[in-house]
Amino acid sequence: MSGHSKWATTKHHKALIDAKKGKIFSVLSKELTLASRASGKDPNANPRLRTLLLKAKAANMPAENVERAILKGTGELPGAEYIEMVYEGYAPGGVGVILTVTTDNKNRSASEVRSTFGKHGGNLAGPGSLARFFNKQGQFIISKEKVGEDKLMELALDNGADDVKTEGDAFEVLCPIGAFDKLAQALSDAGISPDESEIAYIPTSLIPVADAETARKVGNLVEALDDLEDVQNVYSNEDVPEGLVPEE
């Protein structure tokens, strides 16, 4: 069991933002479409789709929305042809930012992302520029009220997890990408519904933010990027010292 995990707190905050603005259904819809396009609409033969169905259920996504997204993926309903992209860049203070994008127009997405970085004092970087600062892993955020530490530790490690971390009122479970669907199914079978689950870019090296003004600028950039229609997720590696409150 590892100790401190700022990322768990960050993910809880992001999940609340997504739920508040209603973006979560759009994100899930695109993911369902891509998963069914890649491997079909049978969840028994498509582990990724099975995991997304669990996420959709946990998010209370309407069944008709789920079905429509899947049928668009299989071609049984007309729909946009989505592609997945990853952008990397730097926020003020040298903070690293990675965002995942699902779009039907990569030129539009590239223009919007580049413009947003520029407006908020950041800049885009080339592919792989932030590889040393992040690991791509499966991540589950689970409230402590849902499961005991010993039970979660045993279940997670038996199903391919690398680590279980704790901070405040939540656990963070990390696993290799190849173990993500197996672990998601194991949690579901045990009656444990994660507050958040995804393939994420987990910071391995945090960048200290020295003052409230810089913290505010970083937060504004991340929020602006997350507001873009095609952006699925935004990850950053800022380390805001305890007690430092960004200026409004």
Backbone torsions as a table, in degrees:
resi	resn	phi	psi	omega
1	MET	NA	119.9	177.0
2	SER	-84.3	170.6	-175.4
3	GLY	-98.9	-104.3	-168.9
4	HIS	-67.3	138.5	178.4
5	SER	-146.6	91.2	176.8
6	LYS	-61.3	-28.8	-175.4
7	TRP	-64.5	-35.4	178.7
8	ALA	-60.1	-44.0	178.0
9	THR	-62.5	-43.2	179.0
10	THR	-59.5	-44.1	-178.3
11	LYS	-66.7	-38.5	175.9
12	HIS	-59.2	-44.0	-179.9
13	HIS	-62.2	-43.8	-179.0
14	LYS	-64.8	-40.8	179.9
15	ALA	-60.9	-39.2	178.3
16	LEU	-66.3	-40.3	178.0
17	ILE	-61.5	-47.4	-178.6
18	ASP	-60.8	-44.8	-178.8
19	ALA	-64.3	-39.7	-177.2
20	LYS	-63.2	-41.4	-175.2
21	LYS	-95.2	4.4	174.6
22	GLY	75.1	13.5	-176.9
23	LYS	-77.4	-20.8	-172.4
24	ILE	-59.3	-36.8	179.9
25	PHE	-67.0	-39.3	178.1
26	SER	-64.0	-43.4	178.6
27	VAL	-60.9	-48.9	-179.1
28	LEU	-64.4	-38.7	-179.6
29	SER	-58.9	-46.6	179.3
30	LYS	-64.6	-40.7	-180.0
31	GLU	-65.4	-40.0	177.8
32	LEU	-63.5	-41.4	178.8
33	THR	-62.2	-45.9	-179.7
34	LEU	-65.4	-41.4	-178.5
35	ALA	-65.3	-43.0	-179.1
36	SER	-72.2	-31.9	176.0
37	ARG	-65.6	-37.3	-176.6
38	ALA	-75.2	-39.7	-170.5
39	SER	-138.9	15.7	174.9
40	GLY	90.7	172.3	-172.6
41	LYS	-97.5	3.1	178.5
42	ASP	-87.9	109.8	-177.6
43	PRO	-63.9	-24.3	178.4
44	ASN	-69.2	-25.1	179.5
45	ALA	-107.6	2.8	-176.0
46	ASN	-134.9	86.5	-176.4
47	PRO	-56.4	-38.3	-179.6
48	ARG	-64.4	-42.1	177.9
49	LEU	-63.8	-40.2	179.1
50	ARG	-59.3	-43.2	178.7
51	THR	-64.5	-41.4	179.8
52	LEU	-66.5	-33.2	176.6
53	LEU	-65.2	-36.4	176.0
54	LEU	-64.3	-42.0	178.6
55	LYS	-64.7	-41.5	179.7
56	ALA	-63.2	-39.8	178.3
57	LYS	-65.0	-43.4	-179.6
58	ALA	-64.4	-30.6	179.9
59	ALA	-86.7	1.0	-177.9
60	ASN	59.6	37.4	177.2
61	MET	-72.0	130.5	-178.5
62	PRO	-56.9	140.3	-176.3
63	ALA	-59.5	-34.8	-178.9
64	GLU	-69.1	-32.2	176.1
65	ASN	-66.9	-40.9	178.9
66	VAL	-63.4	-48.7	-178.6
67	GLU	-62.5	-41.1	-179.1
68	ARG	-64.1	-41.4	179.4
69	ALA	-63.7	-41.0	-180.0
70	ILE	-66.8	-43.9	-178.7
71	LEU	-67.2	-28.5	173.3
72	LYS	-66.5	-35.9	179.5
73	GLY	-68.5	-37.5	-179.4
74	THR	-83.4	-7.9	179.8
75	GLY	88.7	4.4	179.8
76	GLU	-78.1	-17.2	171.5
77	LEU	-129.3	146.6	178.0
78	PRO	-67.9	147.8	179.1
79	GLY	-172.4	169.3	-179.3
80	ALA	-68.9	152.4	174.4
81	GLU	-93.0	104.5	-176.5
82	TYR	-88.2	147.6	170.3
83	ILE	-127.0	151.7	-179.6
84	GLU	-103.6	137.8	-179.1
85	MET	-139.4	156.9	177.1
86	VAL	-126.4	131.5	175.9
87	TYR	-116.8	146.5	177.4
88	GLU	-127.1	147.5	179.5
89	GLY	-167.8	-175.8	-179.0
90	TYR	-124.0	136.1	173.7
91	ALA	-92.3	171.3	174.4
92	PRO	-52.4	145.8	-179.0
93	GLY	82.1	6.2	179.6
94	GLY	78.2	12.0	178.5
95	VAL	-68.1	133.1	178.3
96	GLY	-81.2	141.4	-179.9
97	VAL	-134.1	127.7	173.6
98	ILE	-120.8	133.9	176.5
99	LEU	-131.2	141.3	176.1
100	THR	-101.7	139.5	-174.2
101	VAL	-130.1	137.2	170.9
102	THR	-122.0	119.0	-170.2
103	THR	-145.0	157.2	172.2
104	ASP	-104.6	7.0	179.5
105	ASN	-152.0	92.9	-173.5
106	LYS	-68.4	-28.6	177.5
107	ASN	-66.2	-42.3	177.2
108	ARG	-62.1	-46.4	-178.5
109	SER	-62.0	-45.2	-179.3
110	ALA	-60.5	-42.5	-179.6
111	SER	-64.3	-43.8	-178.9
112	GLU	-66.3	-42.3	-179.5
113	VAL	-65.7	-47.0	-180.0
114	ARG	-60.5	-44.5	-179.4
115	SER	-63.2	-40.2	-178.6
116	THR	-66.6	-43.0	175.5
117	PHE	-57.5	-47.7	-177.3
118	GLY	-62.5	-41.4	-178.2
119	LYS	-66.0	-23.1	-174.9
120	HIS	-113.8	23.2	172.0
121	GLY	78.3	18.4	178.4
122	GLY	-113.5	-173.9	176.8
123	ASN	-154.8	148.0	177.1
124	LEU	-72.2	152.8	176.7
125	ALA	-125.7	166.2	-179.6
126	GLY	-74.1	160.2	178.1
127	PRO	-56.1	133.2	178.2
128	GLY	86.9	-3.2	-177.5
129	SER	-62.5	-29.9	-175.9
130	LEU	-106.3	14.8	-175.5
131	ALA	-57.8	-34.7	-177.2
132	ARG	-76.5	-11.2	-178.1
133	PHE	-101.0	-12.5	-174.9
134	PHE	-138.6	148.8	168.6
135	ASN	-115.9	138.5	175.3
136	LYS	-88.9	115.6	-174.3
137	GLN	-143.6	164.6	168.2
138	GLY	-77.5	141.8	-178.0
139	GLN	-139.3	134.1	175.6
140	PHE	-127.1	130.7	173.9
141	ILE	-109.0	123.5	-174.2
142	ILE	-132.7	124.4	177.7
143	SER	-62.3	141.5	-178.8
144	LYS	-64.8	-23.4	179.6
145	GLU	-69.0	-14.7	-177.0
146	LYS	-89.7	-21.2	-174.7
147	VAL	-162.2	148.2	176.1
148	GLY	-79.7	157.0	-176.4
149	GLU	-62.2	-45.7	-176.9
150	ASP	-64.0	-43.3	179.9
151	LYS	-63.5	-44.8	-179.1
152	LEU	-65.9	-41.5	179.8
153	MET	-58.9	-47.3	-178.5
154	GLU	-64.2	-47.2	-178.9
155	LEU	-62.9	-44.8	-176.6
156	ALA	-64.2	-48.8	-177.2
157	LEU	-67.5	-32.2	178.1
158	ASP	-70.3	-17.5	-176.7
159	ASN	-118.5	28.8	167.9
160	GLY	97.3	4.5	-179.3
161	ALA	-67.8	147.6	174.5
162	ASP	-87.0	-35.6	-170.9
163	ASP	-161.3	153.6	171.7
164	VAL	-128.2	121.3	-178.2
165	LYS	-112.7	160.8	-179.5
166	THR	-137.6	142.4	172.9
167	GLU	-157.7	127.6	177.8
168	GLY	59.1	-122.9	-173.9
169	ASP	-102.1	19.5	-175.6
170	ALA	-140.5	154.9	169.6
171	PHE	-105.4	148.7	172.5
172	GLU	-121.8	120.4	179.1
173	VAL	-107.4	127.7	179.8
174	LEU	-115.4	141.9	-179.1
175	CYS	-149.3	160.4	172.6
176	PRO	-62.1	154.0	-179.7
177	ILE	-56.1	-39.4	-178.1
178	GLY	-65.6	-18.2	-179.6
179	ALA	-99.8	-1.7	-172.0
180	PHE	-60.3	-51.1	-176.1
181	ASP	-67.2	-38.3	177.4
182	LYS	-62.0	-44.3	-179.0
183	LEU	-68.6	-38.9	177.4
184	ALA	-60.1	-42.2	179.3
185	GLN	-67.2	-39.9	179.9
186	ALA	-63.5	-41.2	177.0
187	LEU	-63.4	-42.5	178.7
188	SER	-62.7	-44.5	179.6
189	ASP	-61.7	-29.5	179.8
190	ALA	-87.1	0.7	179.3
191	GLY	77.2	23.6	-179.1
192	ILE	-107.1	116.1	-178.6
193	SER	-103.3	109.3	-179.6
194	PRO	-61.9	147.6	173.2
195	ASP	-71.1	-28.6	178.7
196	GLU	-155.1	139.6	176.9
197	SER	-149.4	134.0	-178.8
198	GLU	-170.7	167.5	166.0
199	ILE	-84.8	114.5	-169.0
200	ALA	-124.7	161.5	171.4
201	TYR	-97.1	105.5	-174.2
202	ILE	-94.5	125.4	179.4
203	PRO	-62.7	135.4	173.4
204	THR	-106.3	-14.6	-179.8
205	SER	-143.0	121.7	-177.2
206	LEU	-95.4	144.9	179.3
207	ILE	-103.6	115.8	-179.2
208	PRO	-62.6	135.6	174.1
209	VAL	-103.7	118.6	-166.9
210	ALA	-83.3	-24.2	-174.2
211	ASP	-145.2	163.1	-175.6
212	ALA	-65.1	-34.1	-179.2
213	GLU	-64.7	-43.5	177.7
214	THR	-65.2	-41.3	178.1
215	ALA	-59.7	-40.1	178.7
216	ARG	-64.3	-43.6	-179.5
217	LYS	-63.9	-42.2	178.2
218	VAL	-62.1	-46.2	179.9
219	GLY	-61.3	-40.2	179.3
220	ASN	-65.5	-39.5	178.1
221	LEU	-65.1	-47.8	-179.5
222	VAL	-59.9	-43.3	179.7
223	GLU	-64.9	-41.8	-180.0
224	ALA	-64.8	-40.8	176.9
225	LEU	-64.4	-42.8	-178.5
226	ASP	-66.0	-24.2	179.7
227	ASP	-77.0	-16.8	-179.0
228	LEU	-66.2	138.1	-172.6
229	GLU	-58.1	-39.0	-173.6
230	ASP	-85.6	-9.1	-176.4
231	VAL	-80.6	126.1	178.3
232	GLN	-86.4	-51.0	-177.6
233	ASN	-146.7	151.5	176.5
234	VAL	-126.3	132.5	-179.9
235	TYR	-125.4	138.4	177.5
236	SER	-139.6	162.3	-176.4
237	ASN	-122.1	36.8	177.0
238	GLU	-74.7	148.1	175.9
239	ASP	-119.7	99.4	-179.2
240	VAL	-91.7	117.6	-178.2
241	PRO	-56.9	146.2	179.4
242	GLU	-60.1	132.6	179.1
243	GLY	95.3	-12.0	178.6
244	LEU	-88.1	113.3	-176.5
245	VAL	-105.9	121.3	178.8
246	PRO	-58.0	143.7	176.8
247	GLU	-72.6	146.4	177.8
248	GLU	-83.9	NA	NA
